[in-house]
Amino acid sequence: MTTSPADVTVVTVSWEGLDLTLACLDGLRAQELGDVRMDVVVVDNGSTDGTAARVAELHPWVRVVRSEVNLGFAGGNDLALREVRTPAVILLNNDATPEPGFVRAFVTALREADEQVAAMAATVLLAEHFRPATPDDEPASVVNGPDGTWVADPDGPVRLVNSTGNEVRTDGFGVDRGWLADARTHAPAAAVFGFSGAAAILRTAALLDVGYFDERLFMYYEDTDLSWRLRLAGYRVEHAPGAVVSHVHAASSREGSDFFRFHDARNRLAITTKNATARFALRVWGAFVLTTASVALRRRQPWRVVRTRLRALASCVTLLPHLLSERRRVGRRAVVPRSAVEALFIAPAVTGAYRAGTRGPSGATR
């Protein structure tokens, strides 16, 4: 899109998501950039739907990087990140449509932020519109949020928040900040623990310092892992409220699927092993083992749920050599004590919370 050196590279990863990717690119082409210069890279993550050829045909201003296999959200993004030379990079899910001022707002916010702000989270809204629920609505269609109960309605006046950044709870679970909050009144603090990979901007220099996504994770919690490593290295993460996208939540995945459960559980154990204090990591592992044993013995869940938890545990055990090596590497580079980072964790909400990092098919697997 630019003939002179760009200010930012936008990276979006697509796996079997041609229509979503084209809609995302239409949104990027419509950006009101002002003096911001933007390059766009699409990573075709082993798709079989003709994504690479179609993007090249309809959006010749976009650079397409093709992988022959699905590398997941982590590997797909890393394929592009290793080649980025601009001062900043925007990660954007292909199932997210940016508002016209999205890129400019992000770049401006990062320029104005302190140099220790390594990443900024966008305002990610659910693509659906909602209206207040009534007693006549079917219970199954009602969405319970912190500000009320809602029902999806194409003509509804309310937009609900998907994420304004990632938080980590004191039990080790990641959560999307602002999940299902009324976007009209949700006004969180600028500081947030981490960014959501659905839409974020990062300083390239910070990535070179701490490293890219951990490709062993494949998908889920990879953004929380990178945010945690940035925190340990002395960087901060903030929220840029003016950078807004609409997100088709879980566009091509089922959050209750075995695939989701496996990666969600395994990677939560993995990132605590890499980044947490030994005490915190052992507590998370212990809780997972005890819960799995309880579910298996009391048979309160289908056997496939138990089997998936056991597979996740076994897989994480096989990853231990890598995870412990990474733990040592992270520890050598850390300038902030692990315990100080854990002091930023939040208590679990009484009503529960939705885990962070469920971004849809831009993760190359959703």
C-alpha positions in Angstrom: 0.0 0.0 0.0 3.0 2.3 0.6 5.9 3.2 -1.7 7.9 4.8 1.1 9.0 3.0 4.3 5.9 2.2 6.4 5.1 3.1 10.0 3.3 -0.1 10.8 2.8 -3.6 9.4 -0.6 -5.2 9.8 -0.5 -9.0 10.0 -3.6 -11.2 9.6 -3.5 -15.0 9.5 -6.1 -17.0 7.6 -7.0 -20.6 7.7 -9.9 -21.7 5.6 -11.4 -18.3 6.1 -11.5 -16.7 2.7 -14.7 -14.7 3.1 -13.7 -13.4 6.5 -10.3 -12.5 5.3 -11.6 -10.5 2.3 -14.0 -8.6 4.6 -11.1 -7.8 7.0 -9.0 -6.6 4.0 -11.9 -4.4 2.8 -11.9 -2.8 6.2 -8.1 -2.2 6.0 -8.4 -0.8 2.5 -11.0 1.7 3.8 -8.7 3.0 6.6 -8.5 6.8 7.1 -4.7 6.8 7.6 -3.8 10.5 7.5 0.0 10.6 7.6 0.3 7.0 8.8 1.9 4.6 6.3 0.7 1.0 6.4 1.8 -2.3 5.0 -0.4 -5.4 5.2 0.6 -9.0 5.2 -1.8 -12.0 5.0 -0.5 -15.3 6.1 -2.3 -18.1 4.4 -1.9 -20.8 7.0 -2.2 -23.9 4.9 -5.7 -23.1 3.6 -7.3 -25.2 0.8 -10.0 -22.6 -0.1 -7.9 -20.6 -2.5 -7.2 -17.8 0.0 -3.7 -16.9 -1.4 -4.8 -16.6 -5.0 -8.0 -14.7 -4.2 -6.3 -12.2 -2.0 -3.6 -11.6 -4.6 -6.3 -11.1 -7.2 -8.6 -8.7 -5.2 -6.0 -7.0 -3.0 -2.8 -6.8 -5.0 -1.5 -4.2 -2.5 -1.3 -6.9 0.2 1.7 -9.2 0.6 0.7 -12.8 0.9 2.9 -15.3 2.8 1.9 -18.9 2.4 2.6 -21.8 4.6 2.0 -25.3 3.3 0.7 -26.5 6.7 -1.4 -24.9 9.4 1.1 -23.5 11.9 -1.6 -22.2 14.3 -2.1 -18.7 15.5 1.4 -18.6 17.1 3.4 -20.1 14.1 1.3 -18.3 11.5 2.0 -14.9 13.1 5.6 -15.7 13.7 6.1 -16.5 10.0 5.3 -12.8 9.3 6.7 -11.2 12.5 10.2 -12.5 11.7 10.2 -10.4 8.5 8.7 -7.2 9.9 10.9 -4.2 9.7 8.5 -1.4 10.6 8.7 0.2 14.1 5.3 -1.3 15.0 3.2 -4.3 14.0 -0.6 -4.7 14.3 -2.0 -8.2 14.8 -5.5 -8.4 13.5 -7.8 -11.4 13.3 -9.2 -12.1 9.9 -12.7 -12.4 11.5 -12.3 -8.8 12.9 -13.5 -5.8 10.9 -11.6 -2.6 11.8 -13.3 0.8 12.1 -12.0 3.4 9.6 -9.8 5.1 12.2 -8.5 1.8 13.7 -4.9 1.8 12.4 -4.3 5.6 12.8 -5.7 5.5 16.4 -3.4 2.6 17.2 -0.3 4.1 15.7 -1.0 7.5 17.3 -1.6 6.0 20.7 1.6 4.0 20.6 3.6 7.0 19.5 2.3 9.0 22.4 2.8 6.3 24.9 5.9 5.8 27.1 8.6 3.7 25.5 8.1 1.1 28.1 4.6 0.5 26.8 5.4 -2.4 24.5 1.9 -3.3 23.4 -1.6 -1.9 23.3 -4.9 -3.7 23.2 -7.7 -2.6 21.0 -11.4 -2.2 21.9 -12.8 -5.4 20.5 -16.6 -5.4 20.2 -18.8 -8.4 19.4 -20.0 -8.0 15.8 -23.6 -8.7 16.8 -26.0 -6.0 18.0 -28.1 -6.6 21.1 -31.2 -5.3 22.9 -32.2 -5.6 26.6 -33.8 -9.0 27.3 -37.4 -9.3 28.3 -39.4 -12.0 30.2 -40.8 -13.2 26.9 -37.4 -14.1 25.5 -36.3 -17.7 25.4 -33.8 -18.3 28.3 -31.3 -20.0 25.9 -31.1 -16.8 23.8 -30.3 -14.5 26.8 -26.8 -13.3 27.3 -25.8 -12.4 30.9 -23.3 -9.5 31.1 -22.1 -7.4 34.0 -24.4 -4.5 33.0 -27.6 -6.5 32.3 -29.1 -9.3 30.2 -29.3 -9.1 26.5 -30.6 -10.7 23.4 -29.0 -10.6 19.9 -31.0 -8.3 17.6 -29.8 -7.0 14.2 -31.6 -3.7 15.0 -30.5 -3.6 18.6 -29.0 -0.4 19.9 -26.4 -2.1 22.1 -22.9 -3.3 21.3 -21.2 -5.6 23.8 -17.5 -5.8 24.6 -15.5 -8.8 23.6 -12.2 -7.6 25.0 -10.3 -4.5 26.1 -7.2 -6.6 26.9 -6.3 -9.7 28.7 -6.2 -10.3 32.5 -4.9 -13.3 34.5 -6.8 -14.5 37.5 -5.2 -15.7 40.7 -6.2 -19.2 39.8 -4.2 -19.1 36.6 -7.0 -18.6 34.1 -6.9 -15.9 31.5 -9.9 -13.7 31.0 -11.0 -11.0 28.5 -11.4 -7.7 30.3 -14.8 -6.3 29.8 -16.4 -9.5 28.4 -20.1 -8.8 27.6 -20.0 -5.3 29.1 -22.1 -2.5 27.6 -19.7 -0.7 25.2 -21.5 2.6 25.9 -20.5 2.6 29.5 -17.4 0.4 29.6 -14.5 2.7 30.4 -11.6 0.7 31.8 -8.3 2.0 33.0 -5.5 2.4 30.4 -3.3 -0.2 32.1 -4.1 -3.8 31.5 -2.1 -7.0 32.1 -1.9 -8.1 28.5 -3.1 -7.7 25.0 -5.6 -9.9 23.1 -4.3 -11.3 19.8 -7.6 -10.4 18.2 -6.4 -6.9 17.7 -3.2 -5.4 19.2 -0.2 -3.2 18.3 3.3 -4.1 19.5 6.6 -2.4 19.3 8.9 -4.4 17.0 11.9 -3.6 19.3 10.2 -5.2 22.3 9.5 -8.3 20.3 13.1 -8.5 19.3 13.9 -8.2 23.0 11.7 -10.9 24.5 11.0 -13.1 21.4 7.9 -13.9 19.4 5.0 -16.2 20.1 5.8 -19.7 21.4 5.0 -21.9 18.4 4.7 -25.0 20.6 1.5 -23.5 22.0 -0.1 -23.5 18.5 -3.2 -21.6 19.7 -4.8 -20.2 22.9 -2.9 -18.4 25.7 -0.1 -17.5 23.3 -1.0 -13.8 23.7 -1.1 -14.1 27.5 2.3 -15.9 27.4 3.9 -13.1 25.3 2.3 -10.4 27.5 3.6 -12.2 30.6 7.1 -12.3 29.2 6.9 -8.6 28.3 5.9 -7.8 31.9 8.8 -9.8 33.3 11.1 -7.9 31.0 9.9 -4.6 32.4 7.5 -3.5 29.7 3.9 -2.5 30.2 0.7 -3.0 28.2 -2.1 -0.5 27.8 -5.5 -0.1 26.1 -6.1 2.2 23.1 -9.8 2.9 23.3 -10.0 4.6 19.9 -8.7 1.5 18.1 -12.0 -0.3 17.5 -12.8 -3.6 15.7 -16.0 -5.7 15.4 -15.2 -9.4 16.0 -17.2 -12.4 14.8 -16.6 -14.4 18.0 -15.5 -18.0 17.5 -16.4 -17.8 13.8 -15.2 -21.2 12.9 -14.6 -23.1 16.2 -16.7 -24.6 19.0 -15.4 -23.6 22.4 -16.7 -26.8 23.9 -14.9 -29.0 21.4 -12.2 -31.4 22.4 -9.8 -29.4 20.3 -10.5 -26.2 22.2 -10.5 -27.9 25.6 -7.2 -29.6 24.9 -5.3 -26.5 23.9 -7.0 -24.3 26.5 -6.0 -26.6 29.3 -2.6 -27.6 28.2 -1.5 -24.1 27.4 -2.7 -22.7 30.7 -0.4 -25.2 32.4 2.4 -24.5 30.0 2.5 -20.7 30.3 2.4 -20.9 34.1 5.3 -23.3 34.0 7.3 -20.9 31.9 6.5 -17.6 33.6 5.1 -18.0 37.1 6.8 -18.5 40.5 7.3 -22.1 41.3 4.7 -21.8 44.0 2.1 -20.4 41.7 2.8 -22.9 39.0 2.7 -25.9 41.3 -0.7 -24.6 42.7 -2.1 -24.4 39.1 -0.8 -27.9 38.2 -2.1 -29.3 41.5 -5.6 -27.9 41.0 -5.7 -29.2 37.5 -4.7 -32.7 38.6 -7.2 -32.8 41.5 -10.0 -31.4 39.4 -9.3 -34.0 36.7 -9.3 -36.8 39.3 -12.5 -35.5 40.8 -14.3 -35.3 37.4 -13.1 -38.8 36.6 -14.1 -40.4 39.9 -17.4 -38.7 40.3 -18.3 -39.0 36.6 -20.0 -35.6 36.6 -18.7 -35.0 33.1 -18.7 -37.1 29.9 -15.7 -39.4 29.5 -14.5 -37.4 26.5 -14.0 -34.4 28.8 -11.9 -36.5 31.2 -10.0 -38.0 28.3 -9.2 -34.6 26.9 -8.0 -33.3 30.3 -5.7 -36.4 30.6 -4.4 -35.8 27.1 -3.7 -32.1 27.9 -1.8 -33.1 31.0 0.2 -35.8 29.2 1.1 -33.4 26.4 2.2 -30.7 28.8 4.5 -33.3 30.6 6.1 -34.1 27.2 6.6 -30.3 26.7 8.4 -29.9 30.1 11.9 -30.0 28.7 11.0 -27.1 26.3 9.0 -25.3 29.0 11.8 -25.5 31.6 14.4 -24.4 29.1 12.1 -21.4 28.3 11.6 -20.7 32.0 15.4 -20.4 32.5 15.7 -18.2 29.4 12.8 -15.9 30.6 14.3 -15.8 34.1 17.7 -14.7 32.7 16.1 -11.8 30.9 13.7 -10.8 33.6 14.1 -7.4 35.3 10.9 -7.7 37.3 10.4 -10.4 39.9 7.9 -13.1 39.0 6.0 -12.4 42.2 5.7 -8.7 41.3 4.0 -9.7 38.0 1.7 -12.1 39.8 0.6 -9.2 42.1 -1.2 -7.8 39.0 -3.5 -10.8 38.8 -7.2 -10.3 39.6 -9.4 -12.4 41.8 -12.0 -14.6 40.0 -15.4 -13.0 39.6 -18.1 -14.5 41.7 -20.2 -15.2 38.6 -17.2 -16.6 36.7 -15.4 -15.2 33.7 -14.7 -16.0 30.1 -11.1 -16.9 29.3 -9.1 -14.7 27.1 -7.6 -15.5 23.7 -10.6 -17.0 21.9 -10.2 -14.9 18.8 -11.7 -16.9 16.0 -10.2 -18.3 12.8 -7.4 -15.7 12.7 -5.7 -18.1 15.1 -5.6 -20.4 12.1 -7.6 -23.1 13.9 -10.8 -21.5 15.2 
